[in-house]
Amino acid sequence: MNYSVSVQHQDFDVAEEYQALRDSGAGTGAIATFTGLVRDSGDLQGVTGLFLEHYPGMTEQVVTGLIAEASTRWDVRKARVVHRVGRLALCDQIVFVGVCSAHRGDAFAACAFIMDALKTSAPFWKKELSGEEEHWVGQRDSDLARHRDWE
């Protein structure tokens, strides 16, 4: 299996990420992707942006392990995760998850599993920003429930 993980401050180009997955070879019959964006709602009202931190080295290792786990459950030919850190504005891209497989069911399932696992298992910390207010976001019960559904 071929996979890569990038944790970075700079934005990413969804078209470039997709094309890299598209070039995965003749055995690929499906590509599923997810792109997460900064929205104006959360625990705080009137969110104006986010600040994301991570544990360098460990974060990449954990995310690589999540992709490896997905590949034991589904036919994953190639996978790519890009996660941004630092200060992000409304509508900025936060995360990209892409999975190639021979069939759509495996691609969809692996992509959803990786995204759900990122929300609960990867060492990222998110702070919502709203005017003068800042709020560190804890794990949501709904994210934990979605992750438990994969067990």
Sequence and secondary structure as in RCSB ss.txt:
>XXXX:A:sequence
MNYSVSVQHQDFDVAEEYQALRDSGAGTGAIATFTGLVRDSGDLQGVTGLFLEHYPGMTEQVVTGLIAEASTRWD
VRKARVVHRVGRLALCDQIVFVGVCSAHRGDAFAACAFIMDALKTSAPFWKKELSGEEEHWVGQRDSDLARHRDW
E
>XXXX:A:secstr
 EEEEEEESS   HHHHHHHHHTT TT  EEEEEEEE  S SSSSS  EEEEEE TTHHHHHHHHHHHHHHHHS 
 SEEEEEEE EEEETT EEEEEEEEESSHHHHHHHHHHHHHHHHHHS EEEEEEETTEEEE    HHHHHHHHHT
 
